[in-house]
Amino acid sequence: MSGFTIKGWHVAVAVTTFFGVIIAVNAIFLTLAYRTHPGQVANKPYEAGLLYNAELQRQRRQAELGWRAAAEARPRELAVWLRDRDGAPLSGLTVSADLQRPATGHGRTTITLTETGSGLYIGRTGLAGTWDAAISARDAAGQELVASRRLTWP
């Protein structure tokens, strides 16, 4: 009775095939990962890193100020309510909103909001879908609030 015998070249082909498949799959995954996200989060990462301490200082000043913001996406407009530490409406501020899509920088737009009521600021938009809003409010003395919200327009 003659049986099958594993010889050295069988082992060499099996090992080479095994590692060839592993390397091919890894190469495909690396290529897909790189094409879908190149790794760069900020347009100017070095400059963003240098500004980090200034951003932390701005956030401390804002926390001491105690201002609060609420935002709502209404049909064809953005509504923002601004309150001080005690909940009183903030009037007479210069308010703007920088809007961009969450996944991309395309379609980025800035709108100016005008005060329509005590602490209520309205800006006209023609947007639809989900947008990230960076709302900036500044008083005559230079005190500033920056608030980020994700809003969805119908």
mmCIF file of the C-alpha atoms, coordinates in Angstrom:
data_MODEL
# 
_entry.id   MODEL 
# 
loop_
_atom_site.group_PDB 
_atom_site.id 
_atom_site.type_symbol 
_atom_site.label_atom_id 
_atom_site.label_alt_id 
_atom_site.label_comp_id 
_atom_site.label_asym_id 
_atom_site.label_entity_id 
_atom_site.label_seq_id 
_atom_site.pdbx_PDB_ins_code 
_atom_site.Cartn_x 
_atom_site.Cartn_y 
_atom_site.Cartn_z 
_atom_site.occupancy 
_atom_site.B_iso_or_equiv 
_atom_site.pdbx_formal_charge 
_atom_site.auth_seq_id 
_atom_site.auth_comp_id 
_atom_site.auth_asym_id 
_atom_site.auth_atom_id 
_atom_site.pdbx_PDB_model_num 
ATOM 1   C CA . MET A 1 1   ? 0.000   0.000  0.000  1.00 0.00 ? 1   MET A CA 1 
ATOM 2   C CA . SER A 1 2   ? 1.497   3.295  -1.096 1.00 0.00 ? 2   SER A CA 1 
ATOM 3   C CA . GLY A 1 3   ? 0.442   6.443  0.811  1.00 0.00 ? 3   GLY A CA 1 
ATOM 4   C CA . PHE A 1 4   ? 0.920   10.106 0.348  1.00 0.00 ? 4   PHE A CA 1 
ATOM 5   C CA . THR A 1 5   ? 4.145   11.433 1.831  1.00 0.00 ? 5   THR A CA 1 
ATOM 6   C CA . ILE A 1 6   ? 4.656   15.080 2.683  1.00 0.00 ? 6   ILE A CA 1 
ATOM 7   C CA . LYS A 1 7   ? 7.896   16.203 1.170  1.00 0.00 ? 7   LYS A CA 1 
ATOM 8   C CA . GLY A 1 8   ? 9.909   19.347 1.723  1.00 0.00 ? 8   GLY A CA 1 
ATOM 9   C CA . TRP A 1 9   ? 8.569   21.136 -1.328 1.00 0.00 ? 9   TRP A CA 1 
ATOM 10  C CA . HIS A 1 10  ? 4.967   20.550 -0.106 1.00 0.00 ? 10  HIS A CA 1 
ATOM 11  C CA . VAL A 1 11  ? 5.801   22.358 3.135  1.00 0.00 ? 11  VAL A CA 1 
ATOM 12  C CA . ALA A 1 12  ? 7.593   25.164 1.278  1.00 0.00 ? 12  ALA A CA 1 
ATOM 13  C CA . VAL A 1 13  ? 4.583   25.730 -1.028 1.00 0.00 ? 13  VAL A CA 1 
ATOM 14  C CA . ALA A 1 14  ? 2.114   25.655 1.905  1.00 0.00 ? 14  ALA A CA 1 
ATOM 15  C CA . VAL A 1 15  ? 4.146   28.114 4.019  1.00 0.00 ? 15  VAL A CA 1 
ATOM 16  C CA . THR A 1 16  ? 4.761   30.426 1.057  1.00 0.00 ? 16  THR A CA 1 
ATOM 17  C CA . THR A 1 17  ? 1.076   30.363 0.078  1.00 0.00 ? 17  THR A CA 1 
ATOM 18  C CA . PHE A 1 18  ? -0.034  31.008 3.678  1.00 0.00 ? 18  PHE A CA 1 
ATOM 19  C CA . PHE A 1 19  ? 2.231   34.020 4.144  1.00 0.00 ? 19  PHE A CA 1 
ATOM 20  C CA . GLY A 1 20  ? 1.463   35.256 0.616  1.00 0.00 ? 20  GLY A CA 1 
ATOM 21  C CA . VAL A 1 21  ? -2.263  35.372 1.424  1.00 0.00 ? 21  VAL A CA 1 
ATOM 22  C CA . ILE A 1 22  ? -1.596  37.173 4.737  1.00 0.00 ? 22  ILE A CA 1 
ATOM 23  C CA . ILE A 1 23  ? 0.628   39.777 3.069  1.00 0.00 ? 23  ILE A CA 1 
ATOM 24  C CA . ALA A 1 24  ? -1.876  40.323 0.228  1.00 0.00 ? 24  ALA A CA 1 
ATOM 25  C CA . VAL A 1 25  ? -4.790  40.859 2.643  1.00 0.00 ? 25  VAL A CA 1 
ATOM 26  C CA . ASN A 1 26  ? -2.717  43.256 4.780  1.00 0.00 ? 26  ASN A CA 1 
ATOM 27  C CA . ALA A 1 27  ? -1.691  45.202 1.664  1.00 0.00 ? 27  ALA A CA 1 
ATOM 28  C CA . ILE A 1 28  ? -5.335  45.536 0.602  1.00 0.00 ? 28  ILE A CA 1 
ATOM 29  C CA . PHE A 1 29  ? -6.426  46.712 4.071  1.00 0.00 ? 29  PHE A CA 1 
ATOM 30  C CA . LEU A 1 30  ? -3.560  49.235 4.299  1.00 0.00 ? 30  LEU A CA 1 
ATOM 31  C CA . THR A 1 31  ? -4.370  50.626 0.863  1.00 0.00 ? 31  THR A CA 1 
ATOM 32  C CA . LEU A 1 32  ? -8.080  50.981 1.669  1.00 0.00 ? 32  LEU A CA 1 
ATOM 33  C CA . ALA A 1 33  ? -7.338  52.582 5.040  1.00 0.00 ? 33  ALA A CA 1 
ATOM 34  C CA . TYR A 1 34  ? -4.923  55.102 3.559  1.00 0.00 ? 34  TYR A CA 1 
ATOM 35  C CA . ARG A 1 35  ? -7.244  56.060 0.708  1.00 0.00 ? 35  ARG A CA 1 
ATOM 36  C CA . THR A 1 36  ? -10.227 56.662 3.006  1.00 0.00 ? 36  THR A CA 1 
ATOM 37  C CA . HIS A 1 37  ? -8.336  58.584 5.719  1.00 0.00 ? 37  HIS A CA 1 
ATOM 38  C CA . PRO A 1 38  ? -4.834  59.910 5.058  1.00 0.00 ? 38  PRO A CA 1 
ATOM 39  C CA . GLY A 1 39  ? -4.326  60.677 8.763  1.00 0.00 ? 39  GLY A CA 1 
ATOM 40  C CA . GLN A 1 40  ? -4.308  64.466 8.636  1.00 0.00 ? 40  GLN A CA 1 
ATOM 41  C CA . VAL A 1 41  ? -6.973  65.896 10.936 1.00 0.00 ? 41  VAL A CA 1 
ATOM 42  C CA . ALA A 1 42  ? -6.070  69.600 10.840 1.00 0.00 ? 42  ALA A CA 1 
ATOM 43  C CA . ASN A 1 43  ? -5.128  71.599 7.755  1.00 0.00 ? 43  ASN A CA 1 
ATOM 44  C CA . LYS A 1 44  ? -2.101  72.990 9.606  1.00 0.00 ? 44  LYS A CA 1 
ATOM 45  C CA . PRO A 1 45  ? -1.389  70.561 12.465 1.00 0.00 ? 45  PRO A CA 1 
ATOM 46  C CA . TYR A 1 46  ? 1.848   72.207 13.600 1.00 0.00 ? 46  TYR A CA 1 
ATOM 47  C CA . GLU A 1 47  ? 0.256   75.644 13.882 1.00 0.00 ? 47  GLU A CA 1 
ATOM 48  C CA . ALA A 1 48  ? -2.771  74.133 15.656 1.00 0.00 ? 48  ALA A CA 1 
ATOM 49  C CA . GLY A 1 49  ? -0.425  72.576 18.219 1.00 0.00 ? 49  GLY A CA 1 
ATOM 50  C CA . LEU A 1 50  ? 1.271   75.913 18.859 1.00 0.00 ? 50  LEU A CA 1 
ATOM 51  C CA . LEU A 1 51  ? -2.111  77.548 19.493 1.00 0.00 ? 51  LEU A CA 1 
ATOM 52  C CA . TYR A 1 52  ? -3.196  74.866 21.997 1.00 0.00 ? 52  TYR A CA 1 
ATOM 53  C CA . ASN A 1 53  ? -2.172  76.819 25.124 1.00 0.00 ? 53  ASN A CA 1 
ATOM 54  C CA . ALA A 1 54  ? -3.918  79.944 23.844 1.00 0.00 ? 54  ALA A CA 1 
ATOM 55  C CA . GLU A 1 55  ? -7.085  77.870 23.304 1.00 0.00 ? 55  GLU A CA 1 
ATOM 56  C CA . LEU A 1 56  ? -6.884  76.515 26.874 1.00 0.00 ? 56  LEU A CA 1 
ATOM 57  C CA . GLN A 1 57  ? -6.552  80.085 28.206 1.00 0.00 ? 57  GLN A CA 1 
ATOM 58  C CA . ARG A 1 58  ? -9.573  81.188 26.127 1.00 0.00 ? 58  ARG A CA 1 
ATOM 59  C CA . GLN A 1 59  ? -11.618 78.313 27.553 1.00 0.00 ? 59  GLN A CA 1 
ATOM 60  C CA . ARG A 1 60  ? -10.656 79.291 31.138 1.00 0.00 ? 60  ARG A CA 1 
ATOM 61  C CA . ARG A 1 61  ? -11.717 82.907 30.532 1.00 0.00 ? 61  ARG A CA 1 
ATOM 62  C CA . GLN A 1 62  ? -14.992 81.713 29.013 1.00 0.00 ? 62  GLN A CA 1 
ATOM 63  C CA . ALA A 1 63  ? -15.701 79.449 32.001 1.00 0.00 ? 63  ALA A CA 1 
ATOM 64  C CA . GLU A 1 64  ? -15.088 82.364 34.399 1.00 0.00 ? 64  GLU A CA 1 
ATOM 65  C CA . LEU A 1 65  ? -17.462 84.539 32.354 1.00 0.00 ? 65  LEU A CA 1 
ATOM 66  C CA . GLY A 1 66  ? -20.279 81.992 32.794 1.00 0.00 ? 66  GLY A CA 1 
ATOM 67  C CA . TRP A 1 67  ? -22.168 82.750 29.590 1.00 0.00 ? 67  TRP A CA 1 
ATOM 68  C CA . ARG A 1 68  ? -24.348 79.982 28.119 1.00 0.00 ? 68  ARG A CA 1 
ATOM 69  C CA . ALA A 1 69  ? -25.756 79.383 24.660 1.00 0.00 ? 69  ALA A CA 1 
ATOM 70  C CA . ALA A 1 70  ? -28.580 77.304 23.247 1.00 0.00 ? 70  ALA A CA 1 
ATOM 71  C CA . ALA A 1 71  ? -29.180 76.860 19.529 1.00 0.00 ? 71  ALA A CA 1 
ATOM 72  C CA . GLU A 1 72  ? -32.004 75.577 17.359 1.00 0.00 ? 72  GLU A CA 1 
ATOM 73  C CA . ALA A 1 73  ? -32.198 74.794 13.648 1.00 0.00 ? 73  ALA A CA 1 
ATOM 74  C CA . ARG A 1 74  ? -35.429 76.252 12.313 1.00 0.00 ? 74  ARG A CA 1 
ATOM 75  C CA . PRO A 1 75  ? -36.622 76.170 8.703  1.00 0.00 ? 75  PRO A CA 1 
ATOM 76  C CA . ARG A 1 76  ? -34.388 78.634 6.817  1.00 0.00 ? 76  ARG A CA 1 
ATOM 77  C CA . GLU A 1 77  ? -32.865 80.095 10.003 1.00 0.00 ? 77  GLU A CA 1 
ATOM 78  C CA . LEU A 1 78  ? -30.611 79.531 13.000 1.00 0.00 ? 78  LEU A CA 1 
ATOM 79  C CA . ALA A 1 79  ? -31.870 80.665 16.416 1.00 0.00 ? 79  ALA A CA 1 
ATOM 80  C CA . VAL A 1 80  ? -29.437 81.217 19.308 1.00 0.00 ? 80  VAL A CA 1 
ATOM 81  C CA . TRP A 1 81  ? -30.330 82.145 22.894 1.00 0.00 ? 81  TRP A CA 1 
ATOM 82  C CA . LEU A 1 82  ? -27.586 83.681 25.027 1.00 0.00 ? 82  LEU A CA 1 
ATOM 83  C CA . ARG A 1 83  ? -27.727 83.907 28.819 1.00 0.00 ? 83  ARG A CA 1 
ATOM 84  C CA . ASP A 1 84  ? -25.345 85.097 31.527 1.00 0.00 ? 84  ASP A CA 1 
ATOM 85  C CA . ARG A 1 85  ? -24.293 83.185 34.643 1.00 0.00 ? 85  ARG A CA 1 
ATOM 86  C CA . ASP A 1 86  ? -27.584 84.022 36.411 1.00 0.00 ? 86  ASP A CA 1 
ATOM 87  C CA . GLY A 1 87  ? -29.784 83.096 33.447 1.00 0.00 ? 87  GLY A CA 1 
ATOM 88  C CA . ALA A 1 88  ? -30.507 86.692 32.397 1.00 0.00 ? 88  ALA A CA 1 
ATOM 89  C CA . PRO A 1 89  ? -30.618 87.310 28.612 1.00 0.00 ? 89  PRO A CA 1 
ATOM 90  C CA . LEU A 1 90  ? -27.530 88.845 27.022 1.00 0.00 ? 90  LEU A CA 1 
ATOM 91  C CA . SER A 1 91  ? -28.326 91.762 24.716 1.00 0.00 ? 91  SER A CA 1 
ATOM 92  C CA . GLY A 1 92  ? -26.249 93.936 22.424 1.00 0.00 ? 92  GLY A CA 1 
ATOM 93  C CA . LEU A 1 93  ? -23.771 91.252 21.369 1.00 0.00 ? 93  LEU A CA 1 
ATOM 94  C CA . THR A 1 94  ? -22.128 90.698 18.003 1.00 0.00 ? 94  THR A CA 1 
ATOM 95  C CA . VAL A 1 95  ? -23.019 87.108 17.075 1.00 0.00 ? 95  VAL A CA 1 
ATOM 96  C CA . SER A 1 96  ? -21.917 84.960 14.142 1.00 0.00 ? 96  SER A CA 1 
ATOM 97  C CA . ALA A 1 97  ? -21.953 81.263 13.337 1.00 0.00 ? 97  ALA A CA 1 
ATOM 98  C CA . ASP A 1 98  ? -19.416 79.320 11.295 1.00 0.00 ? 98  ASP A CA 1 
ATOM 99  C CA . LEU A 1 99  ? -21.209 76.329 9.751  1.00 0.00 ? 99  LEU A CA 1 
ATOM 100 C CA . GLN A 1 100 ? -19.649 73.293 8.109  1.00 0.00 ? 100 GLN A CA 1 
ATOM 101 C CA . ARG A 1 101 ? -20.560 69.695 7.337  1.00 0.00 ? 101 ARG A CA 1 
ATOM 102 C CA . PRO A 1 102 ? -19.469 67.202 10.035 1.00 0.00 ? 102 PRO A CA 1 
ATOM 103 C CA . ALA A 1 103 ? -17.589 64.875 7.695  1.00 0.00 ? 103 ALA A CA 1 
ATOM 104 C CA . THR A 1 104 ? -15.982 67.373 5.313  1.00 0.00 ? 104 THR A CA 1 
ATOM 105 C CA . GLY A 1 105 ? -14.923 70.973 5.019  1.00 0.00 ? 105 GLY A CA 1 
ATOM 106 C CA . HIS A 1 106 ? -17.021 71.465 1.869  1.00 0.00 ? 106 HIS A CA 1 
ATOM 107 C CA . GLY A 1 107 ? -19.821 73.996 1.968  1.00 0.00 ? 107 GLY A CA 1 
ATOM 108 C CA . ARG A 1 108 ? -18.377 75.941 4.873  1.00 0.00 ? 108 ARG A CA 1 
ATOM 109 C CA . THR A 1 109 ? -20.289 79.174 5.440  1.00 0.00 ? 109 THR A CA 1 
ATOM 110 C CA . THR A 1 110 ? -20.434 81.988 7.988  1.00 0.00 ? 110 THR A CA 1 
ATOM 111 C CA . ILE A 1 111 ? -23.645 83.804 8.885  1.00 0.00 ? 111 ILE A CA 1 
ATOM 112 C CA . THR A 1 112 ? -24.244 86.886 10.997 1.00 0.00 ? 112 THR A CA 1 
ATOM 113 C CA . LEU A 1 113 ? -27.057 86.736 13.541 1.00 0.00 ? 113 LEU A CA 1 
ATOM 114 C CA . THR A 1 114 ? -29.133 89.730 14.571 1.00 0.00 ? 114 THR A CA 1 
ATOM 115 C CA . GLU A 1 115 ? -30.902 90.245 17.870 1.00 0.00 ? 115 GLU A CA 1 
ATOM 116 C CA . THR A 1 116 ? -34.673 89.885 17.501 1.00 0.00 ? 116 THR A CA 1 
ATOM 117 C CA . GLY A 1 117 ? -35.602 89.657 21.163 1.00 0.00 ? 117 GLY A CA 1 
ATOM 118 C CA . SER A 1 118 ? -34.064 89.808 24.580 1.00 0.00 ? 118 SER A CA 1 
ATOM 119 C CA . GLY A 1 119 ? -31.110 87.427 24.257 1.00 0.00 ? 119 GLY A CA 1 
ATOM 120 C CA . LEU A 1 120 ? -32.486 85.809 21.063 1.00 0.00 ? 120 LEU A CA 1 
ATOM 121 C CA . TYR A 1 121 ? -30.361 86.049 17.913 1.00 0.00 ? 121 TYR A CA 1 
ATOM 122 C CA . ILE A 1 122 ? -31.533 84.890 14.464 1.00 0.00 ? 122 ILE A CA 1 
ATOM 123 C CA . GLY A 1 123 ? -29.546 84.233 11.307 1.00 0.00 ? 123 GLY A CA 1 
ATOM 124 C CA . ARG A 1 124 ? -30.989 83.363 7.899  1.00 0.00 ? 124 ARG A CA 1 
ATOM 125 C CA . THR A 1 125 ? -29.817 80.139 6.271  1.00 0.00 ? 125 THR A CA 1 
ATOM 126 C CA . GLY A 1 126 ? -30.813 78.046 3.314  1.00 0.00 ? 126 GLY A CA 1 
ATOM 127 C CA . LEU A 1 127 ? -29.319 74.878 4.750  1.00 0.00 ? 127 LEU A CA 1 
ATOM 128 C CA . ALA A 1 128 ? -30.580 71.319 4.848  1.00 0.00 ? 128 ALA A CA 1 
ATOM 129 C CA . GLY A 1 129 ? -29.162 68.325 6.652  1.00 0.00 ? 129 GLY A CA 1 
ATOM 130 C CA . THR A 1 130 ? -26.687 68.097 9.525  1.00 0.00 ? 130 THR A CA 1 
ATOM 131 C CA . TRP A 1 131 ? -24.142 70.864 10.167 1.00 0.00 ? 131 TRP A CA 1 
ATOM 132 C CA . ASP A 1 132 ? -21.621 71.704 12.892 1.00 0.00 ? 132 ASP A CA 1 
ATOM 133 C CA . ALA A 1 133 ? -22.063 75.262 14.140 1.00 0.00 ? 133 ALA A CA 1 
ATOM 134 C CA . ALA A 1 134 ? -19.330 77.234 15.908 1.00 0.00 ? 134 ALA A CA 1 
ATOM 135 C CA . ILE A 1 135 ? -21.220 80.154 17.435 1.00 0.00 ? 135 ILE A CA 1 
ATOM 136 C CA . SER A 1 136 ? -19.229 83.220 18.470 1.00 0.00 ? 136 SER A CA 1 
ATOM 137 C CA . ALA A 1 137 ? -20.722 86.011 20.604 1.00 0.00 ? 137 ALA A CA 1 
ATOM 138 C CA . ARG A 1 138 ? -18.753 89.106 21.663 1.00 0.00 ? 138 ARG A CA 1 
ATOM 139 C CA . ASP A 1 139 ? -19.716 92.150 23.716 1.00 0.00 ? 139 ASP A CA 1 
ATOM 140 C CA . ALA A 1 140 ? -18.376 95.718 23.406 1.00 0.00 ? 140 ALA A CA 1 
ATOM 141 C CA . ALA A 1 141 ? -15.762 95.045 26.121 1.00 0.00 ? 141 ALA A CA 1 
ATOM 142 C CA . GLY A 1 142 ? -14.273 92.166 24.113 1.00 0.00 ? 142 GLY A CA 1 
ATOM 143 C CA . GLN A 1 143 ? -15.605 89.356 26.278 1.00 0.00 ? 143 GLN A CA 1 
ATOM 144 C CA . GLU A 1 144 ? -16.365 86.370 24.101 1.00 0.00 ? 144 GLU A CA 1 
ATOM 145 C CA . LEU A 1 145 ? -18.292 83.107 24.125 1.00 0.00 ? 145 LEU A CA 1 
ATOM 146 C CA . VAL A 1 146 ? -17.590 80.348 21.600 1.00 0.00 ? 146 VAL A CA 1 
ATOM 147 C CA . ALA A 1 147 ? -20.030 77.427 21.593 1.00 0.00 ? 147 ALA A CA 1 
ATOM 148 C CA . SER A 1 148 ? -20.137 74.408 19.306 1.00 0.00 ? 148 SER A CA 1 
ATOM 149 C CA . ARG A 1 149 ? -23.360 72.619 18.436 1.00 0.00 ? 149 ARG A CA 1 
ATOM 150 C CA . ARG A 1 150 ? -24.385 69.971 15.906 1.00 0.00 ? 150 ARG A CA 1 
ATOM 151 C CA . LEU A 1 151 ? -27.665 70.992 14.297 1.00 0.00 ? 151 LEU A CA 1 
ATOM 152 C CA . THR A 1 152 ? -29.954 69.337 11.765 1.00 0.00 ? 152 THR A CA 1 
ATOM 153 C CA . TRP A 1 153 ? -32.127 71.337 9.382  1.00 0.00 ? 153 TRP A CA 1 
ATOM 154 C CA . PRO A 1 154 ? -35.165 69.739 7.760  1.00 0.00 ? 154 PRO A CA 1 
# 
